Amino acid sequence: MIKNIKWNFRLILGGLFFFLSACGPIANSEEVTEKDGVITIKIDVDNLREASLSEFFEPEIDYLLLKESEDPGSQIGEIAKLIEYKDMIFVFDWWIGKSVQMFDRQGNFIRRIRNLGDGLGKYIELADLQVVQDTVYLLAHPLKIIKFDLEGNFLDEFKIPVTGRTFHYDTDRKSFFVYHGSDAENLVSEINHAGKVLGSFFPRNPSIFYGIMSDPVNFYAYENGFYFTRTYTDTLYTFNQNSFEPLMVFDFGKLAMDHTRMIEKKLELDNRAFSDYFKENSGSSYAPYGFSNSNYILSRLRMPGFGAVSIFDKINKKHHLVKFDLMNDIDESFNFYPPVYQLQENRVAIAYRGPSLYNKAVEKKQTMSAQEWQEYQQGKGKDFIEAAFYGKETENYVLMILKTKK
């Protein structure tokens, strides 16, 4: 399996949106209820439990090394977003490399899009990436959306009237839904290919604490639709015709964030004091850090003093509130936070720097006798050890790829 250094990386990352309309009505339970098409999930800390990978994923982890080549463009800075499209994996690095890198399914570097500068087809900063209908779309600054083909050739660009943080391209409406950030007059706008605003949604509400958190993903595609959410919102919204409507609500009860108090304290305290206060007194809230596919919606929850993971089983209409790290009972390499990168065909991934994965292997070896290590290395740990061995020689990432159970 290591011949081409082929691996599969399935994670739970995080995010987070779902389908529900295609799954029929939900049989109400104490934890999950449905009324007028809106799913409500009651979060009860008493239901928090440990969970294993095998509960939600098929019993195999594939490892894929995104290889460095002689081309310096193959070196990955940070992975802000991963997109698998046809036979390619797109790595979006808005922070260090300010680029999009393309790898094939064997992890071989293909090319990079990096057009820093002023002028047509160029950008100063990047905000988000979409790959749709054989077109690479970049949400960029200053205030533009740039189009490239799959070969990395510039096609076109158009100006947009407002700053964008994340975006989603709706193939039915042939328009972009752009999230502008918490300081905008309206959080979301629909914009066409001429840069004209077709509609504005979610007017800024002075009674809501928006915080300073930025989310890597706010829009999640599902079949013929998509969903929008953001940190501290506690609600997933689906777009229906010309408006957003609630689709799923997380009910934290008495543990929910007190938005009024947070707003008051933010005005009263300096930044450092408020940060300390927030860590201890923010209550519980939702964060769109995970994935959504035809089987599950996985999200991150902030609980008092700790983090938790929400896993909604779309098929069986059940909710699981689990501890942050899932127990790895598949290859027993190490426990990790569920995958957050959504790939194709219900595959998900998590990414580790090569040296970091190697260090995990070293830590594993230190817990075992020489005979136990040899048996593990020749048995269920074979792919993990091979991946760690090759990964130690590169600063690029190894993807751990999982496939969700049906």
TORSEVO-197801 format. One record per residue (C-alpha): residue in one letter; x, y, z; residue number from 0. Coordinates in Angstrom, 3 decimals, decimal comma. Example, Ala and Ser with C-alpha at 12.3 -4.5 7.8 and 13.67 -1.06 7.14 Angstrom:
<sites>
SITE  rest        c1        c2        c3   nr
SITE     A    12,300    -4,500     7,800    0
SITE     S    13,670    -1,060     7,140    1
</sites>
This chain:
<sites>
SITE  rest        c1        c2        c3   nr
SITE     M     0,000     0,000     0,000    0
SITE     I     3,057     2,204     0,392    1
SITE     K     4,455     1,714    -3,072    2
SITE     N     3,284     5,087    -4,334    3
SITE     I     3,102     6,270    -0,780    4
SITE     K    -0,621     6,048    -1,196    5
SITE     W    -2,627     6,646     1,872    6
SITE     N    -6,045     7,672     2,824    7
SITE     F    -6,828    10,226     5,328    8
SITE     R   -10,232    10,261     6,880    9
SITE     L   -11,018    12,694     9,520   10
SITE     I   -13,809    14,202    11,138   11
SITE     L   -13,212    17,757    10,847   12
SITE     G   -15,170    19,696    11,242   13
SITE     G   -18,086    20,771     9,982   14
SITE     L   -21,071    20,345    10,122   15
SITE     F   -24,049    20,732     7,873   16
SITE     F   -26,668    18,467     6,723   17
SITE     F   -29,565    17,284     4,788   18
SITE     L   -32,513    16,217     6,778   19
SITE     S   -35,138    17,012     4,200   20
SITE     A   -34,181    13,889     2,258   21
SITE     C   -34,312    11,607     5,251   22
SITE     G   -37,949    11,806     6,157   23
SITE     P   -39,502    12,744     9,506   24
SITE     I   -37,695    12,058    12,732   25
SITE     A   -39,209     9,923    15,466   26
SITE     N   -38,948    12,376    18,381   27
SITE     S   -36,824    11,373    21,348   28
SITE     E   -35,778    13,121    24,522   29
SITE     E   -32,621    14,356    22,782   30
SITE     V   -33,723    14,854    19,150   31
SITE     T   -37,051    16,392    18,139   32
SITE     E   -38,520    17,788    14,940   33
SITE     K   -41,213    20,424    14,562   34
SITE     D   -42,240    22,195    11,364   35
SITE     G   -39,200    20,777     9,595   36
SITE     V   -36,712    22,112    12,144   37
SITE     I   -34,533    19,617    14,040   38
SITE     T   -33,709    20,492    17,632   39
SITE     I   -30,891    18,693    19,434   40
SITE     K   -30,918    19,030    23,202   41
SITE     I   -27,375    19,058    24,569   42
SITE     D   -27,118    17,359    27,957   43
SITE     V   -23,655    17,045    29,510   44
SITE     D   -24,802    13,871    31,266   45
SITE     N   -24,902    12,215    27,830   46
SITE     L   -21,232    12,938    27,148   47
SITE     R   -19,290     9,727    26,576   48
SITE     E   -16,154     8,289    25,062   49
SITE     A   -16,427     6,992    21,519   50
SITE     S   -14,350     4,890    19,149   51
SITE     L   -13,561     5,414    15,476   52
SITE     S   -15,157     2,079    14,562   53
SITE     E   -18,569     3,352    15,696   54
SITE     F   -18,679     5,823    12,814   55
SITE     F   -16,008     4,745    10,314   56
SITE     E   -15,145     1,696     8,260   57
SITE     P   -12,309    -0,396     9,778   58
SITE     E    -9,457     0,974     7,689   59
SITE     I    -7,292     4,097     7,707   60
SITE     D    -5,494     4,989     4,496   61
SITE     Y    -2,484     7,265     4,574   62
SITE     L    -1,613     9,658     1,766   63
SITE     L     1,617    11,639     1,770   64
SITE     L     1,384    14,910    -0,149   65
SITE     K     4,882    14,700    -1,559   66
SITE     E     7,448    17,405    -2,004   67
SITE     S     9,210    17,559    -5,356   68
SITE     E    12,087    19,607    -6,729   69
SITE     D     9,546    22,335    -7,420   70
SITE     P     9,478    24,654    -4,366   71
SITE     G     5,789    25,208    -5,098   72
SITE     S     5,120    21,718    -3,741   73
SITE     Q     5,982    22,767    -0,184   74
SITE     I     2,800    23,265     1,835   75
SITE     G     2,583    26,122     4,317   76
SITE     E    -0,671    25,567     6,214   77
SITE     I    -3,817    23,701     5,171   78
SITE     A    -6,825    25,950     5,592   79
SITE     K    -9,059    23,833     3,366   80
SITE     L    -8,909    20,585     1,392   81
SITE     I   -11,041    19,882    -1,661   82
SITE     E   -11,072    16,634    -3,599   83
SITE     Y   -12,339    17,139    -7,141   84
SITE     K   -12,270    14,402    -9,761   85
SITE     D    -8,758    12,923    -9,586   86
SITE     M    -7,110    15,855    -7,783   87
SITE     I    -6,684    17,134    -4,243   88
SITE     F    -6,633    20,928    -3,852   89
SITE     V    -4,774    22,358    -0,856   90
SITE     F    -5,801    25,893     0,081   91
SITE     D    -3,180    27,868     2,032   92
SITE     W    -4,318    31,452     2,513   93
SITE     W    -1,925    32,239     5,356   94
SITE     I     1,676    31,232     4,567   95
SITE     G     1,826    30,254     0,901   96
SITE     K    -1,161    32,384    -0,187   97
SITE     S    -1,791    29,793    -2,862   98
SITE     V    -3,693    26,755    -4,105   99
SITE     Q    -1,678    23,570    -4,632  100
SITE     M    -2,875    20,598    -6,653  101
SITE     F    -1,864    16,981    -6,015  102
SITE     D    -3,017    13,777    -7,688  103
SITE     R    -4,575    10,892    -5,738  104
SITE     Q    -1,145     9,311    -5,274  105
SITE     G     0,075    12,473    -3,546  106
SITE     N     2,231    13,697    -6,439  107
SITE     F     2,493    17,459    -6,842  108
SITE     I     0,922    18,763   -10,063  109
SITE     R     0,960    22,554    -9,963  110
SITE     R     0,331    25,663    -7,899  111
SITE     I    -1,775    28,789    -8,393  112
SITE     R    -0,029    31,761    -6,802  113
SITE     N    -0,599    35,156    -8,429  114
SITE     L     0,468    37,715    -5,846  115
SITE     G     0,373    41,326    -6,947  116
SITE     D    -1,882    43,999    -8,392  117
SITE     G    -3,831    43,770   -11,606  118
SITE     L    -5,922    41,310   -13,550  119
SITE     G    -5,866    37,783   -12,158  120
SITE     K    -3,710    38,822    -9,193  121
SITE     Y    -4,407    39,246    -5,501  122
SITE     I    -2,906    40,596    -2,287  123
SITE     E    -4,623    38,129     0,056  124
SITE     L    -6,812    35,036    -0,284  125
SITE     A    -9,929    34,247     1,734  126
SITE     D   -11,522    31,065     0,361  127
SITE     L   -11,523    28,431    -2,369  128
SITE     Q   -14,253    26,636    -4,346  129
SITE     V   -13,813    24,097    -7,157  130
SITE     V   -17,035    23,685    -9,123  131
SITE     Q   -17,841    22,597   -12,686  132
SITE     D   -14,162    22,380   -13,709  133
SITE     T   -13,526    25,908   -12,472  134
SITE     V   -11,328    27,062    -9,593  135
SITE     Y   -12,837    30,089    -7,837  136
SITE     L   -10,753    32,201    -5,455  137
SITE     L   -12,332    34,691    -3,078  138
SITE     A    -9,572    37,267    -2,896  139
SITE     H    -8,597    40,728    -1,723  140
SITE     P    -8,912    43,412    -2,728  141
SITE     L   -12,635    42,653    -3,229  142
SITE     K   -12,702    40,213    -6,115  143
SITE     I   -13,506    36,666    -7,201  144
SITE     I   -10,973    35,173    -9,622  145
SITE     K   -11,581    32,206   -11,936  146
SITE     F    -9,009    29,642   -13,144  147
SITE     D    -9,319    26,417   -15,090  148
SITE     L    -8,089    23,088   -13,711  149
SITE     E    -4,749    23,640   -15,449  150
SITE     G    -4,228    26,774   -13,382  151
SITE     N    -4,821    29,166   -16,285  152
SITE     F    -6,488    32,485   -15,500  153
SITE     L    -9,983    32,788   -16,990  154
SITE     D   -11,671    35,867   -15,624  155
SITE     E   -12,329    37,957   -12,545  156
SITE     F   -14,936    40,365   -11,268  157
SITE     K   -15,067    42,894    -8,457  158
SITE     I   -17,413    42,478    -5,499  159
SITE     P   -18,687    45,432    -3,455  160
SITE     V   -18,044    43,948     0,003  161
SITE     T   -15,295    42,037     1,793  162
SITE     G   -15,646    38,266     1,758  163
SITE     R   -14,452    35,772     4,387  164
SITE     T   -15,883    32,525     3,001  165
SITE     F   -18,184    31,727     0,092  166
SITE     H   -20,244    29,079    -1,690  167
SITE     Y   -21,149    28,770    -5,369  168
SITE     D   -24,723    27,648    -6,004  169
SITE     T   -24,807    25,839    -9,351  170
SITE     D   -28,608    26,070    -9,619  171
SITE     R   -28,820    29,816    -9,083  172
SITE     K   -25,447    30,399   -10,777  173
SITE     S   -24,503    32,839    -8,050  174
SITE     F   -22,172    33,135    -5,068  175
SITE     F   -23,200    33,348    -1,429  176
SITE     V   -20,524    35,323     0,396  177
SITE     Y   -20,070    35,534     4,160  178
SITE     H   -18,672    38,950     5,082  179
SITE     G   -17,730    38,475     8,722  180
SITE     S   -19,324    39,564    11,975  181
SITE     D   -18,642    43,287    11,507  182
SITE     A   -20,634    43,572     8,278  183
SITE     E   -24,036    45,257     8,064  184
SITE     N   -25,381    42,010     6,597  185
SITE     L   -23,515    38,780     7,273  186
SITE     V   -24,270    37,122     3,915  187
SITE     S   -24,882    38,399     0,372  188
SITE     E   -25,830    36,680    -2,856  189
SITE     I   -23,661    37,979    -5,711  190
SITE     N   -23,799    37,186    -9,431  191
SITE     H   -20,930    36,836   -11,929  192
SITE     A   -21,065    40,551   -12,668  193
SITE     G   -20,438    41,403    -9,022  194
SITE     K   -23,985    42,639    -8,445  195
SITE     V   -25,593    41,990    -5,058  196
SITE     L   -28,823    40,063    -5,612  197
SITE     G   -29,811    39,792    -1,976  198
SITE     S   -28,581    40,395     1,572  199
SITE     F   -29,243    38,175     4,572  200
SITE     F   -28,743    38,061     8,339  201
SITE     P   -28,685    41,785     9,259  202
SITE     R   -26,278    42,407    12,103  203
SITE     N   -28,158    42,114    15,397  204
SITE     P   -26,822    44,294    18,252  205
SITE     S   -28,184    41,827    20,827  206
SITE     I   -26,034    38,958    19,512  207
SITE     F   -22,435    38,427    20,580  208
SITE     Y   -20,567    37,594    17,383  209
SITE     G   -17,130    37,281    18,922  210
SITE     I   -13,876    37,399    17,010  211
SITE     M   -13,745    33,776    15,871  212
SITE     S   -13,319    33,190    12,149  213
SITE     D   -14,443    29,869    10,714  214
SITE     P   -12,594    27,978     7,958  215
SITE     V   -15,949    26,920     6,523  216
SITE     N   -19,385    28,508     6,869  217
SITE     F   -21,212    26,932     3,923  218
SITE     Y   -21,726    23,203     3,472  219
SITE     A   -23,087    21,686     0,279  220
SITE     Y   -25,570    18,845     0,388  221
SITE     E   -27,154    17,261    -2,676  222
SITE     N   -29,126    20,062    -4,334  223
SITE     G   -28,785    22,579    -1,538  224
SITE     F   -26,428    24,044     1,023  225
SITE     Y   -26,325    25,154     4,624  226
SITE     F   -24,883    28,167     6,409  227
SITE     T   -23,769    28,561    10,001  228
SITE     R   -21,131    30,290    12,104  229
SITE     T   -19,553    30,074    15,551  230
SITE     Y   -21,855    31,052    18,467  231
SITE     T   -24,949    30,887    16,234  232
SITE     D   -26,116    27,447    17,469  233
SITE     T   -28,282    27,125    14,328  234
SITE     L   -27,822    25,678    10,844  235
SITE     Y   -29,709    27,500     8,095  236
SITE     T   -30,760    26,132     4,735  237
SITE     F   -31,441    28,367     1,738  238
SITE     N   -34,961    27,862     0,418  239
SITE     Q   -35,975    29,828    -2,669  240
SITE     N   -35,102    33,385    -1,627  241
SITE     S   -34,462    33,168     2,096  242
SITE     F   -32,564    31,288     4,773  243
SITE     E   -34,606    29,135     7,138  244
SITE     P   -33,571    27,279    10,315  245
SITE     L   -32,878    23,627     9,725  246
SITE     M   -31,126    22,447    12,894  247
SITE     V   -30,888    24,050    16,331  248
SITE     F   -28,580    23,101    19,194  249
SITE     D   -30,363    23,685    22,515  250
SITE     F   -27,839    24,117    25,342  251
SITE     G   -30,465    25,022    27,947  252
SITE     K   -29,091    26,741    31,049  253
SITE     L   -25,546    26,183    29,784  254
SITE     A   -26,078    28,350    26,699  255
SITE     M   -23,971    31,446    26,147  256
SITE     D   -25,444    34,600    27,671  257
SITE     H   -25,071    36,952    24,710  258
SITE     T   -26,150    40,052    26,647  259
SITE     R   -23,539    39,470    29,327  260
SITE     M   -20,801    38,818    26,760  261
SITE     I   -21,593    42,082    24,962  262
SITE     E   -21,559    44,029    28,238  263
SITE     K   -18,254    42,528    29,359  264
SITE     K   -16,672    43,119    25,953  265
SITE     L   -17,418    46,833    26,324  266
SITE     E   -16,351    46,930    29,966  267
SITE     L   -13,015    45,065    29,857  268
SITE     D    -9,802    45,463    27,892  269
SITE     N    -8,991    42,765    25,350  270
SITE     R    -6,804    40,624    27,612  271
SITE     A    -9,189    40,797    30,566  272
SITE     F   -12,150    39,971    28,360  273
SITE     S   -10,317    37,013    26,835  274
SITE     D    -9,700    35,604    30,323  275
SITE     Y   -13,299    36,265    31,338  276
SITE     F   -14,634    34,664    28,161  277
SITE     K   -12,674    31,432    28,671  278
SITE     E   -14,243    30,928    32,078  279
SITE     N   -17,754    32,321    31,560  280
SITE     S   -18,774    31,926    27,908  281
SITE     G   -21,051    28,960    28,523  282
SITE     S   -21,806    26,459    25,773  283
SITE     S   -21,987    27,174    22,051  284
SITE     Y   -21,662    25,676    18,606  285
SITE     A   -18,729    25,886    16,179  286
SITE     P   -18,802    24,822    12,498  287
SITE     Y   -15,632    22,795    12,611  288
SITE     G   -16,217    19,374    11,135  289
SITE     F   -17,915    17,849     8,129  290
SITE     S   -21,268    16,956     6,657  291
SITE     N   -21,923    14,113     4,262  292
SITE     S   -24,805    11,751     3,495  293
SITE     N   -24,216     9,856     6,751  294
SITE     Y   -23,246    12,329     9,464  295
SITE     I   -22,984    15,950    10,502  296
SITE     L   -19,973    16,320    12,738  297
SITE     S   -19,401    19,569    14,634  298
SITE     R   -17,415    20,952    17,503  299
SITE     L   -19,122    22,196    20,677  300
SITE     R   -17,670    24,503    23,295  301
SITE     M   -18,712    23,318    26,756  302
SITE     P   -17,893    24,859    30,150  303
SITE     G   -14,235    24,055    30,710  304
SITE     F   -13,838    21,584    27,863  305
SITE     G   -14,593    20,812    24,238  306
SITE     A   -16,908    18,127    22,882  307
SITE     V   -17,942    16,694    19,530  308
SITE     S   -21,477    16,493    18,189  309
SITE     I   -22,204    13,686    15,712  310
SITE     F   -25,676    13,590    14,186  311
SITE     D   -26,493    10,300    12,484  312
SITE     K   -28,707    11,287     9,549  313
SITE     I   -29,693     7,753     8,652  314
SITE     N   -30,708     6,528    12,113  315
SITE     K   -31,777     9,973    13,330  316
SITE     K   -29,639     9,793    16,457  317
SITE     H   -27,318    12,233    18,158  318
SITE     H   -24,009    11,386    19,841  319
SITE     L   -22,281    13,739    22,252  320
SITE     V   -18,725    12,461    22,598  321
SITE     K   -15,433    13,487    24,131  322
SITE     F   -13,004    15,469    22,033  323
SITE     D   -10,618    12,706    20,973  324
SITE     L   -12,030     9,544    19,432  325
SITE     M   -10,405     6,304    20,552  326
SITE     N    -8,525     4,797    17,626  327
SITE     D    -9,501     1,141    17,735  328
SITE     I    -8,797     0,680    14,000  329
SITE     D    -5,002     0,720    13,777  330
SITE     E    -4,404     1,845    17,398  331
SITE     S    -1,819     4,422    16,306  332
SITE     F    -3,099     7,296    18,474  333
SITE     N    -6,399     8,893    19,420  334
SITE     F    -7,373    12,040    17,568  335
SITE     Y   -10,059    14,622    17,009  336
SITE     P   -12,475    13,447    14,318  337
SITE     P   -11,732    14,311    10,688  338
SITE     V   -12,650    17,777     9,481  339
SITE     Y   -11,885    17,695     5,772  340
SITE     Q   -14,714    16,462     3,574  341
SITE     L   -13,513    14,503     0,547  342
SITE     Q   -15,529    12,623    -2,068  343
SITE     E   -17,665     9,495    -1,634  344
SITE     N   -18,188     9,867     2,126  345
SITE     R   -14,448     9,984     2,737  346
SITE     V   -13,073    12,408     5,295  347
SITE     A    -9,557    13,285     6,375  348
SITE     I    -7,283    14,760     8,998  349
SITE     A    -3,810    16,116     8,270  350
SITE     Y    -0,543    15,796    10,187  351
SITE     R     2,871    17,166     9,372  352
SITE     G     5,205    14,325     8,433  353
SITE     P     7,542    14,846    11,426  354
SITE     S     4,551    15,096    13,784  355
SITE     L     3,259    11,750    12,567  356
SITE     Y     6,738    10,282    13,001  357
SITE     N     6,818    11,548    16,597  358
SITE     K     3,499     9,800    17,205  359
SITE     A     5,083     6,549    16,025  360
SITE     V     8,051     7,095    18,352  361
SITE     E     5,676     7,687    21,277  362
SITE     K     3,793     4,508    20,374  363
SITE     K     7,003     2,477    20,273  364
SITE     Q     8,024     3,702    23,722  365
SITE     T     4,898     2,139    25,238  366
SITE     M     5,632    -1,335    23,842  367
SITE     S     8,156    -4,091    24,329  368
SITE     A    10,434    -5,033    21,425  369
SITE     Q     8,268    -8,062    20,620  370
SITE     E     5,016    -6,097    20,852  371
SITE     W     6,446    -3,421    18,554  372
SITE     Q     7,530    -5,984    15,984  373
SITE     E     4,091    -7,624    16,000  374
SITE     Y     2,366    -4,239    15,726  375
SITE     Q     4,666    -3,108    12,914  376
SITE     Q     3,920    -6,289    10,944  377
SITE     G     0,213    -6,261    11,755  378
SITE     K    -2,419    -3,557    12,160  379
SITE     G     0,191    -0,793    12,526  380
SITE     K     1,961    -1,521     9,235  381
SITE     D     0,498     1,352     7,203  382
SITE     F     0,845     3,826    10,082  383
SITE     I     4,529     2,989    10,634  384
SITE     E     5,313     3,174     6,908  385
SITE     A     3,569     6,533     6,643  386
SITE     A     5,432     7,868     9,674  387
SITE     F     8,765     6,623     8,276  388
SITE     Y     8,312     8,413     4,956  389
SITE     G     6,746    11,443     6,597  390
SITE     K     9,714    12,216     8,842  391
SITE     E    11,735    13,297     5,789  392
SITE     T     9,326    16,062     4,765  393
SITE     E     7,584    19,077     6,257  394
SITE     N     4,551    18,369     4,063  395
SITE     Y     1,407    16,734     5,353  396
SITE     V     0,238    13,145     5,578  397
SITE     L    -3,503    12,719     5,206  398
SITE     M    -5,250    10,081     7,291  399
SITE     I    -8,350     9,134     5,336  400
SITE     L   -11,430     7,399     6,714  401
SITE     K   -14,749     6,418     5,210  402
SITE     T   -17,911     6,964     7,210  403
SITE     K   -20,194     4,016     7,862  404
SITE     K   -23,614     3,845     6,255  405
</sites>
